[in-house]
Amino acid sequence: MELRELQGYATFFMTIFLVVMLYGYIVHLYRSEKKGERDYEKYGKIALDDEIDSKPIEKNPKISEEKKGANK
């Protein structure tokens, strides 16, 4: 088996691996949106609404905890 043949097999199997990973990620996104864990359509609107004074998509739990701690 020569180096060229080995490179061909490696490229083929790497392509198959990356395709499987891509489809797995797409299924993960679909399932998490279906369960209601996240709404990915909100993230798609980031490019359209990118003003400095636009409201955040999600609340940051760390900031809300800091505000609670400062109020005590």
Biopython code that builds the backbone (N, CA, C, O; Angstrom):
import numpy as np
from Bio.PDB.StructureBuilder import StructureBuilder

atoms = [
    (1, "MET", "N", (0.851, -1.169, 0.000)),
    (1, "MET", "CA", (0.000, 0.000, 0.000)),
    (1, "MET", "C", (0.903, 1.241, 0.000)),
    (1, "MET", "O", (1.740, 1.416, 0.886)),
    (2, "GLU", "N", (0.723, 2.067, -0.975)),
    (2, "GLU", "CA", (1.546, 3.254, -1.090)),
    (2, "GLU", "C", (0.916, 4.423, -0.332)),
    (2, "GLU", "O", (-0.221, 4.350, 0.136)),
    (3, "LEU", "N", (1.679, 5.478, -0.230)),
    (3, "LEU", "CA", (1.232, 6.657, 0.504)),
    (3, "LEU", "C", (0.007, 7.297, -0.145)),
    (3, "LEU", "O", (-0.905, 7.727, 0.561)),
    (4, "ARG", "N", (-0.029, 7.366, -1.454)),
    (4, "ARG", "CA", (-1.169, 7.957, -2.169)),
    (4, "ARG", "C", (-2.462, 7.197, -1.869)),
    (4, "ARG", "O", (-3.511, 7.803, -1.655)),
    (5, "GLU", "N", (-2.378, 5.892, -1.856)),
    (5, "GLU", "CA", (-3.547, 5.067, -1.585)),
    (5, "GLU", "C", (-4.010, 5.264, -0.146)),
    (5, "GLU", "O", (-5.211, 5.332, 0.118)),
    (6, "LEU", "N", (-3.073, 5.354, 0.773)),
    (6, "LEU", "CA", (-3.392, 5.596, 2.182)),
    (6, "LEU", "C", (-4.059, 6.961, 2.364)),
    (6, "LEU", "O", (-5.013, 7.096, 3.130)),
    (7, "GLN", "N", (-3.548, 7.971, 1.653)),
    (7, "GLN", "CA", (-4.150, 9.296, 1.725)),
    (7, "GLN", "C", (-5.571, 9.291, 1.177)),
    (7, "GLN", "O", (-6.438, 9.986, 1.706)),
    (8, "GLY", "N", (-5.814, 8.536, 0.152)),
    (8, "GLY", "CA", (-7.161, 8.420, -0.415)),
    (8, "GLY", "C", (-8.140, 7.811, 0.567)),
    (8, "GLY", "O", (-9.253, 8.308, 0.740)),
    (9, "TYR", "N", (-7.719, 6.723, 1.215)),
    (9, "TYR", "CA", (-8.577, 6.101, 2.226)),
    (9, "TYR", "C", (-8.811, 7.038, 3.408)),
    (9, "TYR", "O", (-9.930, 7.134, 3.914)),
    (10, "ALA", "N", (-7.786, 7.713, 3.837)),
    (10, "ALA", "CA", (-7.917, 8.636, 4.974)),
    (10, "ALA", "C", (-8.884, 9.763, 4.637)),
    (10, "ALA", "O", (-9.714, 10.139, 5.465)),
    (11, "THR", "N", (-8.782, 10.297, 3.439)),
    (11, "THR", "CA", (-9.685, 11.369, 3.022)),
    (11, "THR", "C", (-11.120, 10.879, 2.949)),
    (11, "THR", "O", (-12.037, 11.579, 3.378)),
    (12, "PHE", "N", (-11.324, 9.691, 2.414)),
    (12, "PHE", "CA", (-12.666, 9.127, 2.309)),
    (12, "PHE", "C", (-13.282, 8.929, 3.693)),
    (12, "PHE", "O", (-14.418, 9.341, 3.928)),
    (13, "PHE", "N", (-12.547, 8.307, 4.606)),
    (13, "PHE", "CA", (-13.094, 8.040, 5.931)),
    (13, "PHE", "C", (-13.268, 9.319, 6.744)),
    (13, "PHE", "O", (-14.198, 9.410, 7.545)),
    (14, "MET", "N", (-12.405, 10.300, 6.559)),
    (14, "MET", "CA", (-12.564, 11.575, 7.257)),
    (14, "MET", "C", (-13.822, 12.296, 6.750)),
    (14, "MET", "O", (-14.547, 12.910, 7.532)),
    (15, "THR", "N", (-14.071, 12.217, 5.450)),
    (15, "THR", "CA", (-15.278, 12.839, 4.888)),
    (15, "THR", "C", (-16.531, 12.170, 5.442)),
    (15, "THR", "O", (-17.485, 12.850, 5.819)),
    (16, "ILE", "N", (-16.532, 10.853, 5.491)),
    (16, "ILE", "CA", (-17.673, 10.121, 6.046)),
    (16, "ILE", "C", (-17.877, 10.486, 7.512)),
    (16, "ILE", "O", (-19.009, 10.707, 7.941)),
    (17, "PHE", "N", (-16.803, 10.552, 8.278)),
    (17, "PHE", "CA", (-16.881, 10.914, 9.697)),
    (17, "PHE", "C", (-17.469, 12.311, 9.877)),
    (17, "PHE", "O", (-18.332, 12.514, 10.730)),
    (18, "LEU", "N", (-17.009, 13.270, 9.081)),
    (18, "LEU", "CA", (-17.507, 14.641, 9.210)),
    (18, "LEU", "C", (-18.967, 14.761, 8.794)),
    (18, "LEU", "O", (-19.708, 15.553, 9.377)),
    (19, "VAL", "N", (-19.391, 13.996, 7.801)),
    (19, "VAL", "CA", (-20.800, 14.003, 7.395)),
    (19, "VAL", "C", (-21.675, 13.440, 8.516)),
    (19, "VAL", "O", (-22.740, 13.984, 8.808)),
    (20, "VAL", "N", (-21.231, 12.362, 9.137)),
    (20, "VAL", "CA", (-21.985, 11.778, 10.259)),
    (20, "VAL", "C", (-22.064, 12.771, 11.420)),
    (20, "VAL", "O", (-23.116, 12.908, 12.044)),
    (21, "MET", "N", (-20.967, 13.459, 11.711)),
    (21, "MET", "CA", (-20.969, 14.463, 12.781)),
    (21, "MET", "C", (-21.923, 15.617, 12.455)),
    (21, "MET", "O", (-22.643, 16.092, 13.334)),
    (22, "LEU", "N", (-21.931, 16.064, 11.213)),
    (22, "LEU", "CA", (-22.822, 17.145, 10.800)),
    (22, "LEU", "C", (-24.286, 16.746, 10.961)),
    (22, "LEU", "O", (-25.081, 17.505, 11.515)),
    (23, "TYR", "N", (-24.643, 15.556, 10.478)),
    (23, "TYR", "CA", (-26.020, 15.113, 10.614)),
    (23, "TYR", "C", (-26.396, 14.888, 12.079)),
    (23, "TYR", "O", (-27.538, 15.137, 12.465)),
    (24, "GLY", "N", (-25.469, 14.429, 12.884)),
    (24, "GLY", "CA", (-25.728, 14.283, 14.312)),
    (24, "GLY", "C", (-26.002, 15.619, 14.973)),
    (24, "GLY", "O", (-26.882, 15.726, 15.827)),
    (25, "TYR", "N", (-25.256, 16.633, 14.583)),
    (25, "TYR", "CA", (-25.456, 17.981, 15.138)),
    (25, "TYR", "C", (-26.809, 18.542, 14.698)),
    (25, "TYR", "O", (-27.508, 19.177, 15.487)),
    (26, "ILE", "N", (-27.171, 18.308, 13.450)),
    (26, "ILE", "CA", (-28.466, 18.792, 12.960)),
    (26, "ILE", "C", (-29.604, 18.116, 13.716)),
    (26, "ILE", "O", (-30.584, 18.771, 14.073)),
    (27, "VAL", "N", (-29.486, 16.821, 13.964)),
    (27, "VAL", "CA", (-30.508, 16.098, 14.731)),
    (27, "VAL", "C", (-30.569, 16.622, 16.160)),
    (27, "VAL", "O", (-31.654, 16.766, 16.723)),
    (28, "HIS", "N", (-29.418, 16.906, 16.744)),
    (28, "HIS", "CA", (-29.383, 17.466, 18.100)),
    (28, "HIS", "C", (-30.111, 18.805, 18.156)),
    (28, "HIS", "O", (-30.911, 19.037, 19.062)),
    (29, "LEU", "N", (-29.840, 19.688, 17.193)),
    (29, "LEU", "CA", (-30.516, 20.985, 17.158)),
    (29, "LEU", "C", (-32.025, 20.808, 16.990)),
    (29, "LEU", "O", (-32.812, 21.476, 17.661)),
    (30, "TYR", "N", (-32.419, 19.917, 16.103)),
    (30, "TYR", "CA", (-33.840, 19.681, 15.860)),
    (30, "TYR", "C", (-34.534, 19.161, 17.122)),
    (30, "TYR", "O", (-35.615, 19.631, 17.476)),
    (31, "ARG", "N", (-33.918, 18.202, 17.791)),
    (31, "ARG", "CA", (-34.538, 17.624, 18.987)),
    (31, "ARG", "C", (-34.618, 18.631, 20.131)),
    (31, "ARG", "O", (-35.631, 18.694, 20.828)),
    (32, "SER", "N", (-33.563, 19.418, 20.331)),
    (32, "SER", "CA", (-33.595, 20.373, 21.438)),
    (32, "SER", "C", (-34.605, 21.486, 21.178)),
    (32, "SER", "O", (-35.204, 22.008, 22.118)),
    (33, "GLU", "N", (-34.798, 21.852, 19.922)),
    (33, "GLU", "CA", (-35.819, 22.858, 19.623)),
    (33, "GLU", "C", (-37.214, 22.255, 19.766)),
    (33, "GLU", "O", (-38.143, 22.936, 20.202)),
    (34, "LYS", "N", (-37.364, 20.986, 19.403)),
    (34, "LYS", "CA", (-38.652, 20.313, 19.508)),
    (34, "LYS", "C", (-39.074, 20.151, 20.970)),
    (34, "LYS", "O", (-40.254, 20.276, 21.294)),
    (35, "LYS", "N", (-38.100, 19.871, 21.858)),
    (35, "LYS", "CA", (-38.387, 19.714, 23.284)),
    (35, "LYS", "C", (-38.674, 21.051, 23.961)),
    (35, "LYS", "O", (-39.233, 21.083, 25.057)),
    (36, "GLY", "N", (-38.298, 22.147, 23.317)),
    (36, "GLY", "CA", (-38.527, 23.464, 23.902)),
    (36, "GLY", "C", (-37.375, 23.954, 24.747)),
    (36, "GLY", "O", (-37.525, 24.927, 25.487)),
    (37, "GLU", "N", (-36.227, 23.305, 24.657)),
    (37, "GLU", "CA", (-35.075, 23.732, 25.443)),
    (37, "GLU", "C", (-34.513, 25.058, 24.945)),
    (37, "GLU", "O", (-34.124, 25.910, 25.744)),
    (38, "ARG", "N", (-34.469, 25.231, 23.640)),
    (38, "ARG", "CA", (-33.958, 26.464, 23.035)),
    (38, "ARG", "C", (-34.787, 26.813, 21.810)),
    (38, "ARG", "O", (-35.384, 25.946, 21.172)),
    (39, "ASP", "N", (-34.808, 28.104, 21.496)),
    (39, "ASP", "CA", (-35.457, 28.580, 20.284)),
    (39, "ASP", "C", (-34.378, 29.181, 19.399)),
    (39, "ASP", "O", (-33.967, 30.326, 19.588)),
    (40, "TYR", "N", (-33.927, 28.402, 18.438)),
    (40, "TYR", "CA", (-32.801, 28.818, 17.608)),
    (40, "TYR", "C", (-33.175, 29.886, 16.589)),
    (40, "TYR", "O", (-32.291, 30.493, 15.984)),
    (41, "GLU", "N", (-34.458, 30.124, 16.388)),
    (41, "GLU", "CA", (-34.849, 31.188, 15.475)),
    (41, "GLU", "C", (-34.490, 32.549, 16.038)),
    (41, "GLU", "O", (-34.236, 33.488, 15.283)),
    (42, "LYS", "N", (-34.466, 32.667, 17.368)),
    (42, "LYS", "CA", (-34.039, 33.920, 17.998)),
    (42, "LYS", "C", (-32.595, 34.236, 17.634)),
    (42, "LYS", "O", (-32.248, 35.389, 17.379)),
    (43, "TYR", "N", (-31.760, 33.212, 17.613)),
    (43, "TYR", "CA", (-30.344, 33.416, 17.305)),
    (43, "TYR", "C", (-30.140, 33.812, 15.850)),
    (43, "TYR", "O", (-29.163, 34.487, 15.525)),
    (44, "GLY", "N", (-31.035, 33.408, 14.986)),
    (44, "GLY", "CA", (-30.939, 33.779, 13.590)),
    (44, "GLY", "C", (-31.226, 35.254, 13.356)),
    (44, "GLY", "O", (-30.816, 35.819, 12.342)),
    (45, "LYS", "N", (-31.931, 35.875, 14.295)),
    (45, "LYS", "CA", (-32.263, 37.289, 14.152)),
    (45, "LYS", "C", (-31.162, 38.207, 14.663)),
    (45, "LYS", "O", (-31.282, 39.428, 14.563)),
    (46, "ILE", "N", (-30.095, 37.639, 15.208)),
    (46, "ILE", "CA", (-29.004, 38.455, 15.731)),
    (46, "ILE", "C", (-28.386, 39.304, 14.625)),
    (46, "ILE", "O", (-28.074, 40.473, 14.851)),
    (47, "ALA", "N", (-28.208, 38.749, 13.460)),
    (47, "ALA", "CA", (-27.585, 39.483, 12.360)),
    (47, "ALA", "C", (-28.470, 40.632, 11.886)),
    (47, "ALA", "O", (-27.961, 41.646, 11.410)),
    (48, "LEU", "N", (-29.770, 40.486, 12.008)),
    (48, "LEU", "CA", (-30.675, 41.536, 11.570)),
    (48, "LEU", "C", (-30.833, 42.634, 12.604)),
    (48, "LEU", "O", (-31.036, 43.796, 12.255)),
    (49, "ASP", "N", (-30.741, 42.276, 13.861)),
    (49, "ASP", "CA", (-30.944, 43.245, 14.951)),
    (49, "ASP", "C", (-29.662, 43.341, 15.759)),
    (49, "ASP", "O", (-29.550, 42.738, 16.827)),
    (50, "ASP", "N", (-28.697, 44.094, 15.257)),
    (50, "ASP", "CA", (-27.415, 44.171, 15.942)),
    (50, "ASP", "C", (-27.087, 45.590, 16.391)),
    (50, "ASP", "O", (-25.931, 46.011, 16.350)),
    (51, "GLU", "N", (-28.090, 46.310, 16.811)),
    (51, "GLU", "CA", (-27.872, 47.649, 17.343)),
    (51, "GLU", "C", (-27.297, 47.560, 18.747)),
    (51, "GLU", "O", (-27.467, 46.552, 19.432)),
    (52, "ILE", "N", (-26.625, 48.605, 19.166)),
    (52, "ILE", "CA", (-25.996, 48.615, 20.495)),
    (52, "ILE", "C", (-27.041, 48.624, 21.615)),
    (52, "ILE", "O", (-26.781, 48.124, 22.709)),
    (53, "ASP", "N", (-28.204, 49.184, 21.347)),
    (53, "ASP", "CA", (-29.230, 49.278, 22.384)),
    (53, "ASP", "C", (-30.314, 48.213, 22.265)),
    (53, "ASP", "O", (-31.334, 48.307, 22.947)),
    (54, "SER", "N", (-30.124, 47.202, 21.416)),
    (54, "SER", "CA", (-31.115, 46.126, 21.300)),
    (54, "SER", "C", (-31.037, 45.222, 22.523)),
    (54, "SER", "O", (-29.975, 45.056, 23.124)),
    (55, "LYS", "N", (-32.172, 44.644, 22.878)),
    (55, "LYS", "CA", (-32.213, 43.830, 24.096)),
    (55, "LYS", "C", (-31.556, 42.465, 23.864)),
    (55, "LYS", "O", (-31.572, 41.953, 22.745)),
    (56, "PRO", "N", (-30.981, 41.880, 24.912)),
    (56, "PRO", "CA", (-30.328, 40.569, 24.776)),
    (56, "PRO", "C", (-31.349, 39.471, 24.472)),
    (56, "PRO", "O", (-32.533, 39.597, 24.784)),
    (57, "ILE", "N", (-30.864, 38.402, 23.863)),
    (57, "ILE", "CA", (-31.738, 37.287, 23.513)),
    (57, "ILE", "C", (-32.112, 36.480, 24.749)),
    (57, "ILE", "O", (-33.275, 36.126, 24.941)),
    (58, "GLU", "N", (-31.121, 36.192, 25.580)),
    (58, "GLU", "CA", (-31.359, 35.439, 26.810)),
    (58, "GLU", "C", (-30.821, 36.222, 27.988)),
    (58, "GLU", "O", (-29.889, 37.015, 27.850)),
    (59, "LYS", "N", (-31.410, 35.998, 29.139)),
    (59, "LYS", "CA", (-30.906, 36.616, 30.357)),
    (59, "LYS", "C", (-29.678, 35.851, 30.830)),
    (59, "LYS", "O", (-29.622, 34.625, 30.736)),
    (60, "ASN", "N", (-28.707, 36.579, 31.334)),
    (60, "ASN", "CA", (-27.502, 35.964, 31.863)),
    (60, "ASN", "C", (-27.734, 35.647, 33.338)),
    (60, "ASN", "O", (-27.921, 36.575, 34.125)),
    (61, "PRO", "N", (-27.730, 34.370, 33.747)),
    (61, "PRO", "CA", (-28.018, 34.035, 35.145)),
    (61, "PRO", "C", (-26.958, 34.570, 36.103)),
    (61, "PRO", "O", (-27.270, 34.837, 37.263)),
    (62, "LYS", "N", (-25.729, 34.731, 35.658)),
    (62, "LYS", "CA", (-24.683, 35.257, 36.525)),
    (62, "LYS", "C", (-24.949, 36.707, 36.908)),
    (62, "LYS", "O", (-24.718, 37.105, 38.050)),
    (63, "ILE", "N", (-25.431, 37.487, 35.960)),
    (63, "ILE", "CA", (-25.706, 38.902, 36.227)),
    (63, "ILE", "C", (-26.879, 39.032, 37.182)),
    (63, "ILE", "O", (-26.842, 39.875, 38.079)),
    (64, "SER", "N", (-27.923, 38.222, 37.019)),
    (64, "SER", "CA", (-29.074, 38.297, 37.912)),
    (64, "SER", "C", (-28.693, 37.860, 39.329)),
    (64, "SER", "O", (-29.225, 38.400, 40.299)),
    (65, "GLU", "N", (-27.779, 36.890, 39.464)),
    (65, "GLU", "CA", (-27.311, 36.479, 40.792)),
    (65, "GLU", "C", (-26.499, 37.593, 41.449)),
    (65, "GLU", "O", (-26.614, 37.813, 42.654)),
    (66, "GLU", "N", (-25.684, 38.294, 40.670)),
    (66, "GLU", "CA", (-24.887, 39.390, 41.207)),
    (66, "GLU", "C", (-25.784, 40.522, 41.684)),
    (66, "GLU", "O", (-25.502, 41.139, 42.712)),
    (67, "LYS", "N", (-26.855, 40.805, 40.960)),
    (67, "LYS", "CA", (-27.789, 41.866, 41.351)),
    (67, "LYS", "C", (-28.500, 41.496, 42.642)),
    (67, "LYS", "O", (-28.726, 42.351, 43.498)),
    (68, "LYS", "N", (-28.854, 40.214, 42.785)),
    (68, "LYS", "CA", (-29.504, 39.761, 44.020)),
    (68, "LYS", "C", (-28.555, 39.893, 45.205)),
    (68, "LYS", "O", (-28.957, 40.300, 46.295)),
    (69, "GLY", "N", (-27.300, 39.548, 44.981)),
    (69, "GLY", "CA", (-26.304, 39.635, 46.049)),
    (69, "GLY", "C", (-26.004, 41.082, 46.424)),
    (69, "GLY", "O", (-25.722, 41.350, 47.592)),
    (70, "ALA", "N", (-26.052, 42.004, 45.508)),
    (70, "ALA", "CA", (-25.789, 43.424, 45.772)),
    (70, "ALA", "C", (-26.945, 44.062, 46.516)),
    (70, "ALA", "O", (-26.737, 45.036, 47.240)),
    (71, "ASN", "N", (-28.151, 43.550, 46.364)),
    (71, "ASN", "CA", (-29.323, 44.127, 47.022)),
    (71, "ASN", "C", (-29.432, 43.734, 48.483)),
    (71, "ASN", "O", (-30.207, 44.346, 49.219)),
    (72, "LYS", "N", (-28.693, 42.749, 48.923)),
    (72, "LYS", "CA", (-28.797, 42.285, 50.328)),
    (72, "LYS", "C", (-28.177, 43.235, 51.270)),
    (72, "LYS", "O", (-28.178, 42.997, 52.477)),
]
sb = StructureBuilder()
sb.init_structure("model")
sb.init_model(0)
sb.init_chain("A")
sb.init_seg("    ")
for serial, (resi, resn, name, xyz) in enumerate(atoms, 1):
    if name == "N":
        sb.init_residue(resn, " ", resi, " ")
    sb.init_atom(name, np.array(xyz, "f"), 0.0, 1.0, " ", f" {name:<3s}", serial, name[0])
structure = sb.get_structure()
